[in-house]
Amino acid sequence: MNMVFHVGLMAMLGICAIMDCVYRKVWMPLAGIMLCYVVAGNLLTESIHWQGMILGITVGVFFYLSAVITRGQIGRADGVLLGILVMAWTPWKGILFVMYSFLYSFIAAVVMVVLWRKGRNASMPMVPFMWIGYLTVLCL
């Protein structure tokens, strides 16, 4: 059941990643479906990680407020998805997920600046790196 849960969540996150790359937007009703899926999955698996749920809410609120403060430099949907995906893990794996997601995006940003000569203000989608980070934590 646990692996099926994560595969379903990765499929929805993959759809969000494709939408973020193509349209630069994430369909927020799908994020709502993901939230319901994570909460229901935690309740049905009999291993509710309350600390992970609280950490996920905290991470989501922090990055959502960061998006509002930076006026869109960080996407609001990125903050919401980070919070939802952290809720799917235990606290330590949730922290690892966030770290890997930002590590992969940092590597891509360095490649963009150094190899492709993009400027500091070049934008890139974050959700594909969340997908890769989620896959990394799933494989650990």
C-alpha positions in Angstrom: 0.0 0.0 0.0 2.8 2.4 0.8 4.5 2.0 -2.5 1.2 2.4 -4.4 0.6 5.6 -2.4 4.0 7.1 -3.4 3.6 6.0 -7.1 0.2 7.7 -7.3 1.7 10.9 -5.7 4.6 10.8 -8.1 2.2 10.5 -11.1 0.3 13.6 -10.0 3.6 15.4 -9.3 4.8 14.5 -12.8 1.7 16.1 -14.3 2.4 19.2 -12.3 6.0 19.1 -13.4 5.0 18.9 -17.1 2.5 21.8 -16.7 5.2 23.9 -14.9 7.7 23.4 -17.7 5.2 24.0 -20.5 2.8 26.6 -19.1 4.8 28.0 -16.2 1.7 27.4 -14.1 0.5 24.6 -11.9 -3.2 23.7 -11.9 -4.1 24.4 -8.3 -7.1 22.0 -8.2 -4.6 19.2 -8.8 -2.7 20.4 -5.8 -5.9 20.2 -3.8 -6.4 16.7 -5.0 -2.9 15.9 -4.0 -3.5 17.3 -0.5 -6.6 15.2 -0.1 -4.7 12.1 -1.4 -1.9 12.7 1.1 -4.2 13.2 4.1 -6.3 10.2 3.1 -3.2 8.1 2.5 -1.8 8.9 6.0 -5.2 8.1 7.6 -5.6 4.8 5.7 -2.1 3.4 6.2 -2.5 3.4 10.0 0.9 5.1 10.3 0.0 8.7 10.7 3.0 10.9 10.9 1.7 13.9 12.8 5.1 15.5 13.0 5.4 15.2 9.2 2.0 16.7 8.8 2.8 19.6 11.0 6.2 20.1 9.3 4.6 20.0 5.9 2.1 22.7 6.9 4.9 24.8 8.3 7.1 24.4 5.2 4.1 25.1 2.9 3.2 28.3 4.8 6.8 29.4 4.9 7.4 29.1 1.2 3.9 30.5 0.3 4.7 33.6 2.4 8.1 33.8 0.7 6.4 33.8 -2.6 4.1 36.6 -1.6 7.0 38.6 -0.1 9.2 38.1 -3.2 6.3 39.0 -5.5 6.4 35.9 -7.6 10.1 35.2 -7.7 9.2 31.9 -5.9 6.0 30.5 -7.2 3.1 30.2 -4.8 2.3 26.7 -6.2 5.9 25.7 -5.5 5.3 26.5 -1.8 2.0 24.7 -1.7 3.4 21.6 -3.4 6.5 21.5 -1.1 4.2 21.6 1.9 2.0 18.8 0.6 4.9 16.6 -0.4 6.6 17.0 3.0 3.4 15.9 4.6 3.7 12.5 2.7 7.0 11.7 4.6 8.2 11.3 8.1 9.9 14.5 9.3 13.4 13.5 8.5 12.6 12.2 5.0 10.5 15.4 4.4 13.6 17.5 5.2 15.7 15.3 2.9 13.1 15.8 0.2 13.3 19.6 0.5 17.1 19.5 0.6 17.4 17.3 -2.5 14.9 19.4 -4.4 16.8 22.6 -3.8 20.2 20.8 -4.4 19.0 19.7 -7.9 17.6 23.1 -8.7 20.9 24.7 -7.5 22.9 22.5 -9.8 20.6 23.3 -12.7 20.9 27.0 -12.0 24.7 26.8 -12.0 24.6 25.0 -15.3 22.3 27.7 -16.7 24.6 30.5 -15.6 28.0 28.9 -16.3 27.4 26.9 -19.5 24.4 28.6 -21.1 25.4 32.2 -20.1 21.9 33.0 -18.6 21.6 36.0 -16.4 20.8 36.2 -12.7 17.1 37.0 -13.5 16.5 33.9 -15.7 13.6 31.9 -14.4 13.2 28.1 -14.3 10.4 25.8 -13.1 10.9 24.3 -9.7 8.4 21.4 -9.8 10.5 19.1 -12.0 13.2 19.3 -9.3 10.7 18.4 -6.7 9.8 15.4 -8.8 13.5 14.3 -9.0 13.9 15.0 -5.2 10.8 13.0 -4.4 12.2 10.1 -6.5 15.5 10.3 -4.8 14.0 10.1 -1.3 11.8 7.2 -2.5 14.8 5.3 -3.7 16.7 5.8 -0.4 
